[in-house]
Amino acid sequence: MASLFARLGFNFDTARFGDASVLTEGANNTVNLISSSFPTFADWQKSDLSAGSPVRTTYFQNPYTANFSSMNTSITSIRVSANTCNLSNIVTSSNNCILEIGAFHSHTDNLSGIVVVTDASVPSYDTASGIGQMSMMNLARTDGPQTNTTPILGSFTSLFVRDDISSNVSQLIYYSGELANSIVAIAGVDANGDPITTYSSNLSSGELTNIVNYIDTTKGLMTTRRTHDWTFFQNSIQITKDVAFISQFNNLGNTNKYLINNVIGTDYLVNNLANTA
């Protein structure tokens, strides 16, 4: 098995380091302590690390990847057919849905862990998991021990509507074919008497309305879940900050007590601290 050290690309004669390369007894003890205290890596982990920087998609996947491809294809087809027939309401709904598919795709990529998210304010696999675990601990102190993992999974709801998304994809494929097959050509003449061909759909107005409504419903599902995750995540961050602020009044030192009781504390705070057991 290749070693992780090999990735460092070292190519020097260590003998030339002389005594500089010798670990002191204390440093040697520290290294041994780390080796024995930290969890060891499984053979597959050592192998992966030795092979090079891990590629995240080897370990994580977006559960909707195939759905997004089919959904985009269907919505695009509907938009093209609607544009051909001058059905502006369907074109508008299709454009809005395509934009939301992109936003939802990016959001679920973040939650799935397949991309590196450096902005701590954006819900991702790492940030949402971390803040969710802090919420679990904070809520245990205020609301009592939690009976489920909702404080964590509340930022991941977009990953748990796979059945709905799959159903929407199937219906959009149907509507895509139905609208494309409904196009009829109408021969006519323009103002100059020249022959022209226009196109329309032979679907009923009710069915065309159904298509618009379904596209809007599909978009609404993704928008609702995506914005919920963001809101839940941002609320979790704010609550964590608020807990940290309120916690500063526990176990105050003498100097802080003096400042609060005699200089900067409001009557509200002073009275509450005086009445706290």
C-alpha positions in Angstrom: 0.0 0.0 0.0 1.3 3.4 -0.9 2.0 5.8 2.0 0.6 9.3 2.6 4.1 10.5 3.2 4.9 9.7 -0.5 2.4 12.4 -1.5 4.7 15.1 0.1 7.2 14.6 -2.7 10.3 14.4 -0.5 13.6 13.8 -2.2 16.5 14.7 0.1 19.1 12.8 2.0 17.8 12.8 5.6 21.3 12.2 6.9 22.2 15.7 6.0 19.7 17.0 8.5 21.9 15.8 11.3 20.6 16.2 14.8 17.9 18.5 13.5 15.8 15.6 12.5 15.8 13.9 15.9 12.6 14.1 17.8 13.0 15.2 21.5 11.6 12.8 24.1 8.7 15.1 24.7 7.9 15.5 21.0 8.2 11.8 20.5 5.7 11.2 23.4 3.3 13.7 21.8 3.4 11.9 18.4 2.9 8.5 20.0 0.0 10.0 22.1 -1.7 11.3 18.9 -1.1 8.0 17.2 -2.8 6.1 20.0 -5.5 8.6 20.9 -7.0 9.5 17.5 -9.1 7.0 15.7 -7.1 4.9 13.2 -7.9 5.0 9.5 -9.4 1.9 7.8 -7.2 0.4 5.1 -9.5 1.8 2.3 -9.1 5.3 3.9 -5.3 5.0 4.0 -5.3 3.8 0.4 -7.6 6.7 -0.8 -5.4 9.3 1.0 -2.2 7.8 -0.4 -3.7 7.9 -3.9 -4.2 11.6 -4.0 -6.8 14.3 -3.0 -10.2 12.6 -2.6 -12.8 13.4 -5.2 -16.0 14.2 -3.3 -18.2 12.6 -5.9 -16.5 9.3 -5.1 -18.2 9.4 -1.7 -21.3 11.6 -2.1 -24.0 11.9 -4.6 -27.0 14.1 -5.3 -30.0 11.8 -5.2 -31.7 14.0 -7.9 -29.1 14.0 -10.6 -31.0 11.9 -13.1 -34.3 13.7 -12.2 -32.8 17.1 -13.0 -31.7 15.9 -16.5 -35.1 14.5 -17.3 -36.9 17.5 -15.8 -34.8 20.0 -17.8 -35.4 18.1 -21.0 -39.1 17.9 -20.5 -39.6 21.5 -19.5 -37.4 22.7 -22.3 -39.5 20.7 -24.8 -42.7 22.1 -23.3 -41.3 25.6 -23.7 -40.3 25.1 -27.3 -43.7 23.7 -28.2 -45.5 26.5 -26.3 -43.4 29.1 -28.0 -44.2 27.6 -31.4 -47.9 27.8 -30.6 -47.6 31.3 -29.0 -48.7 30.0 -25.6 -47.0 32.8 -23.6 -48.3 31.7 -20.2 -46.8 28.2 -20.6 -43.5 29.8 -21.9 -43.3 32.0 -18.8 -44.0 29.2 -16.4 -41.5 27.0 -18.1 -38.8 29.7 -17.9 -39.5 30.2 -14.2 -39.4 26.5 -13.5 -36.1 26.1 -15.4 -34.5 28.8 -13.2 -35.8 27.1 -10.1 -34.4 23.7 -11.2 -31.0 25.3 -11.4 -31.3 26.8 -7.9 -32.7 23.6 -6.4 -29.9 21.6 -8.2 -27.2 23.9 -6.7 -28.8 23.8 -3.3 -29.1 20.0 -3.2 -25.5 19.7 -4.5 -24.5 21.7 -1.4 -26.5 19.6 1.0 -25.3 16.3 -0.6 -21.7 17.2 0.1 -20.5 16.9 -3.5 -19.2 20.4 -3.7 -17.0 22.4 -1.3 -19.0 25.3 0.2 -16.7 28.0 1.8 -19.4 30.4 2.8 -20.5 29.5 6.3 -23.8 31.3 5.8 -24.8 28.8 3.0 -26.5 25.5 4.1 -24.3 22.6 3.1 -23.6 19.1 4.3 -20.9 20.3 6.7 -22.4 23.6 7.9 -25.9 22.3 8.3 -24.8 19.2 10.1 -22.6 21.1 12.5 -25.1 23.8 13.4 -27.8 21.2 13.7 -25.9 19.3 16.3 -25.3 22.5 18.2 -29.1 23.1 18.0 -29.7 19.6 19.5 -27.5 20.6 22.5 -29.0 24.0 22.9 -32.6 22.8 22.7 -31.8 20.1 25.3 -30.9 22.9 27.7 -34.0 25.0 27.0 -36.8 22.7 25.7 -35.6 19.4 27.1 -33.9 16.4 25.4 -35.1 16.1 21.7 -36.8 12.9 20.8 -35.7 13.0 17.1 -33.1 14.6 14.8 -35.4 17.3 13.4 -33.0 20.1 14.6 -30.4 18.6 12.3 -32.6 17.4 9.4 -34.6 20.6 9.3 -32.0 22.1 7.0 -32.0 19.0 4.7 -35.7 18.7 3.8 -35.0 19.2 0.1 -33.3 15.8 0.1 -36.4 14.0 1.3 -38.9 14.7 -1.4 -37.6 12.2 -3.9 -41.0 10.5 -4.5 -42.6 13.9 -5.3 -39.8 14.9 -7.6 -39.9 11.5 -9.4 -43.7 11.8 -9.8 -43.3 15.3 -11.2 -40.7 14.2 -13.7 -43.0 11.4 -15.0 -45.9 13.8 -15.4 -43.8 16.5 -17.1 -42.6 13.9 -19.6 -46.2 13.1 -20.4 -47.1 16.7 -20.8 -44.0 17.3 -23.0 -45.1 14.6 -25.4 -48.8 15.6 -25.3 -48.1 19.2 -26.1 -45.6 18.4 -28.9 -48.1 16.0 -30.5 -50.9 18.5 -30.3 -49.3 21.1 -32.6 -51.2 21.6 -35.8 -50.1 23.8 -38.8 -52.6 26.4 -40.1 -52.0 27.7 -43.6 -52.9 31.3 -44.3 -51.8 34.5 -45.9 -50.2 37.6 -44.5 -51.3 41.2 -45.1 -49.5 41.2 -48.5 -51.3 38.1 -49.6 -48.2 35.9 -49.2 -48.7 32.4 -47.9 -47.8 31.9 -44.2 -48.0 29.0 -41.8 -48.9 29.4 -38.1 -49.1 26.8 -35.4 -51.5 26.1 -32.6 -52.3 23.3 -30.1 -55.4 21.3 -30.5 -55.5 20.7 -26.7 -58.5 22.1 -24.8 -58.0 25.2 -22.8 -58.6 23.2 -19.7 -55.7 20.8 -20.5 -53.4 23.8 -21.4 -54.3 25.2 -18.0 -53.5 21.9 -16.3 -50.0 22.0 -17.9 -49.4 25.6 -16.6 -50.6 24.7 -13.2 -48.5 21.5 -13.0 -45.3 23.3 -14.1 -46.0 26.0 -11.4 -46.7 23.3 -8.8 -43.4 21.6 -9.7 -41.5 24.8 -9.3 -43.4 25.6 -6.1 -42.3 22.3 -4.5 -38.7 23.0 -5.1 -38.9 26.6 -4.1 -40.7 25.8 -0.9 -38.3 23.1 0.2 -35.2 25.1 -0.8 -36.3 28.3 1.0 -37.4 26.3 4.0 -33.9 24.8 4.3 -32.3 28.2 4.1 -34.6 29.8 6.6 -34.3 26.9 9.1 -30.5 27.0 8.7 -30.3 30.8 9.2 -32.7 30.5 12.2 -30.5 27.8 13.7 -27.4 30.0 13.3 -29.2 33.0 15.0 -30.4 30.8 17.9 -26.9 29.6 18.4 -25.6 33.2 18.6 -28.5 34.1 20.9 -27.7 31.2 23.2 -24.1 32.2 23.4 -25.2 35.8 24.3 -27.6 34.7 27.1 -25.1 32.1 28.4 -22.6 34.8 29.2 -24.7 35.6 32.3 -24.0 32.2 33.8 -21.2 31.9 36.3 -20.1 35.5 36.2 -16.8 36.5 37.7 -16.7 39.2 40.4 -15.6 41.9 38.1 -18.4 41.3 35.6 -20.9 41.1 38.4 -19.8 44.5 39.7 -20.0 46.0 36.2 -23.5 44.6 35.6 -24.8 45.4 39.1 -23.4 48.9 39.4 -22.6 50.3 35.9 -23.9 48.7 32.8 -26.7 46.3 33.8 -30.3 47.2 33.3 -32.8 46.8 36.1 -34.2 43.8 34.1 -30.9 42.0 34.1 -29.9 42.9 37.6 -33.2 41.7 39.0 -33.1 38.5 37.0 -29.6 37.7 38.1 -30.5 38.4 41.8 -33.4 36.0 41.6 -31.5 33.3 39.8 -30.8 30.4 42.1 
